[in-house]
Amino acid sequence: MTWGVFLAWLTSVAFGVVSAIVPVVNAEVYVLVSQVSAVAGIVPVAVGVGIGQTVGKCLLFLGVRRGRRFRFVREHRARSRVEPRGRLRQAWHDAIQALLRLVGTKRWGLPITLLAAVVGFPPLYAVALLAGATTMKLRYFAPIVLVGRVTRFLLVAYGVGVLPFW
């Protein structure tokens, strides 16, 4: 591996972490631009962004999981339980509870996570937050996200690679 390829991979990992945490930073656009500009090959960029995205989503997962222990979070949750809910807020609460039940089950949790990682629906950002609030194990979550994200970015990168042949 040359220094240029290694630097492109390292930059891709860093961009992947940032794009996983900050929703307005788009990893797909980064992969597209890197392939159009031919900065590096398809595999180092796609794998680097996939690894970075996995690290970022695991940070979100752990943030939710460990954030429940903070005092201000516990106080807010206790307050929100006693406040009356309007129709819209109750519908939102019910939808979140249904998603939590689905993502938290052994049968549907990992397939939903893989679908979110490859296709983007439901959004992986939301699935990472929901999975952190359930009993899903990080050791199952992380490899599924890695496989899904690397697959997604390889598909995006190879799709751009076909453009010169049109």
N, C-alpha and C positions, 0 to 999 in steps of 0.2 A: 504494500500500500504506500503510495507516495504521500508527501506532505500536503499537497493540494487536495487530494481526496480525503485525507484525514481531517483537514481543516474544514472542508465542506460538510463532512459528516458531523463534526463537533458543532458547527454552526447550526446544522439542521436539528440536532438534539436540543440545543439551547432554544431555538425558535419553537420547537415542539412543546417544550415545557411552558414557555410564555403563552403560546396559543391555546394550551389546554386550560390555563387558569384565567386568562383574559379573553372573554368571548368575542370581542370585536377584532382580535388578531386572527386572521384566517390562514390556517395551515395549508389548505388546498391551493390557495393563491400562491403561497410560497413555493410549493412543489411545481405548480405550473410555470411560474416565472423562472425557477431554477432550470427547468428543462428547456424552455424556449430560449433562454440565454446560454444554454449549454455550459453552465458553470461546473457541473459535475455530472457523473453518470446517474442513471435512474436509481439503481439499487442503494448507493450510499445515502442519497437524499431521502428516499422513501423510508428506508430502515431507520435513519437518524431521526426524522420527524416522528415516525411511529414510536420509537423508544422514548423520545421526549414527551410525546402526548401521553404515553402510558405513565411516565413518572408524574406528570402534572395531574392526571386524573386520580392517581393513587394518593397524591397530596390532598386533593379535594375529598376523596373517600375518607382518609384519616382525619382530616379537619372536622368533618361532620361527626365521625365516630368519637373523637376525643373532645370535640367542642361541647358535647352534651354534659360534660362534667363541670364546665365553668359555672360559677355562681350566677352570673348575670343571665345566662341561658336558662338555667333552672328557674330563676325568678320570673323571667319573661314567659316561660311555658306555664308556670303556675297562674300568672295573671291572665293569660289568654284562655285558660280553661274556665275561669269564672265569668269572664265577660260574655254578654249575650252576643250571638252571631246573627247577622242579617242573612237573607236568602242567598245572596251572591257569595258571601264569606263561607256560609255553610256548604254550599255546592263545591267551592274550591277545596275546603277541608275534606269533604267526602271523596273528591277526586284524588287528592294526595294520599289519603288513607288506602284507597283501592290500589293505587300504583305501588305503595309501600308493601301491601300484601302480595302483589304479583311479583315484584322484584325480590322480595324476601323469601319466596318459596324455592325449594330445591329444584322443582320441575321447570319453572319458568324463568328464574332469575338469571341464569347464565345464558340461555338463548336470547333473552331480551337484551342483555348486555352485548352479546356478539352482534346482534342485529343493529343495535345502536352504534357500535364501533365501525361496522362496515358500511351500512346504509346511511346512518345519520338520523334515523327515525325509530324510536323517539330520540331526542337529542342526547348525546353521550354525556354532556355536562349535567343534565338533570338526572340521568341514570346513575352517574357517579355519586351525586349527592344523595339520591334515594338509597343506593346500595350501602352507603356509609351509615345510613340510619337503620339498616336492617341487620340481620344476623349473618349476612353473607361474609365469607372469609376473604381476606385480602389475597391469600395464596391462590384462590380460584379467580378472583376478579382480575388481578394483574395480567396473567397469561392470556386470558380471553380478550382483554383490551389490546394487548400487544399484537396478537394474531390478527384481530379485526382491523386495527389501525394500519399496520404494515400492509395488509391486503388492500385496504382502501387507497393508501397513498401509492402503492404499486400500480393499481388500476388507473389512478389519475395520471401518474407519470407516463405509463405506457400509452395511455390515450393521447397524450400530447406528442409522444414519440412517433405516432402514426401520421401526424399532420404533414410532414414534408413529402410524404408519398402520395398526397392527393393530387 
